[in-house]
Amino acid sequence: MRRLLFFLVILTAAGCSASDFYPLIQNIPDRTIISLDGSWHFIVDPYETGLKARFYLNAKAKNKQDLVEYDFDKSDVLNVPGDWNSQKKDLFFYEGPVWYEKSFSYRQREHVRVFVSFGGANYFSRVYLNGEALGEHEGGFTPFSFEITGKIHDGDNFLVVEVNNARRRDAVPALNTDWWNYGGLTRDVVLVEEPETYIQDYVIQLAKGSYEEVSGWVQLEGSTSAQQVTFEIPEAGVKKTVSTDAAGRAELHFPAKLELWSPAHPKLYKVILSAGSDKVHDSIGFRTIETRGTQILLNGKPIFLRGISMHEEAPVRGGRAFTQQDAETLLGWARELGCNFVRLTHYPHSENMTRLADRMGLLVWSEIPVYWDIDWENPATLQNAKNQLHDMIARDHNRASVILWSLSNETPVKPERLTFLRQLAEAARQLDSTRLITSAMNHVDEAGPDTRTLSDPLGEYLDVLGLNEYLGWYWGRPEDADRMQWKTTWDKPLIMSEFGAETPYGRHGALDQRWTEEYQVNLYQHQIAMLKKIPSLTGLSPWVLTDFHSPRRFLPGIQDYYNRKGLVSNLGQHKQAFSVLQKYYREIETGK
Ligand code: GCB
């Protein structure tokens, strides 16, 4: 069962004062949810007049003289969840504020705390209930919530949310991305009810370095005195009761004999936590992940990551993906390709993805959108990136599938960027000491005509090195791969996190003709031959599973605002290179 969890975060980067705390939602309990998904009225506000005109009051003209220059009830509707760009043709390129409004009724109950929760809204949101400001949130891909106990009315209510996807130099990401800036309430919106004291967060996993001990912690919110928390894994015969301290926290540590989670055996155990009248059900896998020299060890054994990179773009329908079915289609294609690993780029994907990856046995690289060049010297930008890192980790820290937290993608080598990313690496380790830290880098030294060395100083702070190399597309020819040697300064595992070539599905030509399936096939074949010769290579995630919308891809008749490096087209057609990679993965898996 899915479950609600809260934790506190300081949102300084969102423009709130440092003393403002917001609870965030992680998972959602079936029993206490009231969905606010569906139709929301909206007003497009390109000149940013809504705040001054107080759209959040959802006002109506009181008489024939009254001047009110907006009316949500008579305005068009958008579906939530969903981005506005793919729902309304005129909004395809729109970047700026859109005001959403939803009226709903609510039946108040005694001793219940109520929260409004957003799975994700791109990019900056201001939220109002019944005309009153609840708060703001910055970051397009992480969940957030506000407590509305005492603010929600018995009977009629309305929520107004201003969502603004305008790009900013100081934001994360900043001004430039090679993906569509889909704006809006892109994930579920729900009301959640909780008892007065509730289980706010927990971590449950194998104790570091052990296969027979489970450790973790539980955090209660709302209690002022010590409380009993009971923890159960019924299938393993585990039932333990612990007491919380004055801060509502209890540590867990006990022996348990558990089958280990792995891609070949994605075993999940039902885990139950109870405290007072609150109860949490989760499904958790138990595994270890570590590195030894250039190897990644899963449950103590070396594993090679047969991966693919992917965007969260809805197959066939287009726009931002958000449904369970979207996740099943995307991860289903990864599975068909023979993957045991997916790189979810370039931002945290929806929780559907990581939960499904847990069930399917796909290992996950999860990333925050610190992408290309950002405002490295701006403390608010750093705080914003830290918040997004925190929220990504907090949402998924019980997912066995997630083994890698990625801090960044293709950032320029310069001192201020190193200082920034070093601090993110430290923050990630503090938040989660059990998973591996990585980044996708792209700066290499030319150590000779046919030798490239990854010596980016960021490597020092990572557990696993990611390299986006693009030999044969952005530089050199596909055949140059035959002679190319790759070295790294650091004795650490290396993942070739991107390479690829662009072609529309069904466009054919000679092997050396760009924008053809043949070119893409040829490039994959030479890449694979090259990759087999890299001793420290511990995995790959070529670019990319499916074609995706991009504002930087203009070529008429070929790109038409799509990045076409997908192995699968935006309509779900498999290009020929899909089978080339599939064959390689089959060889690795079967050893033949
Ligand atoms: C990259 C980026 C990715 C782009 C890709 C491309 O290196 O990491 O976001 O979409 O190259 O196709 O150029």
Residues whose N, C-alpha, C, O or C-beta is under 5 A from the ligand:
A	BS01	GCB	D178 N409 E410 N468
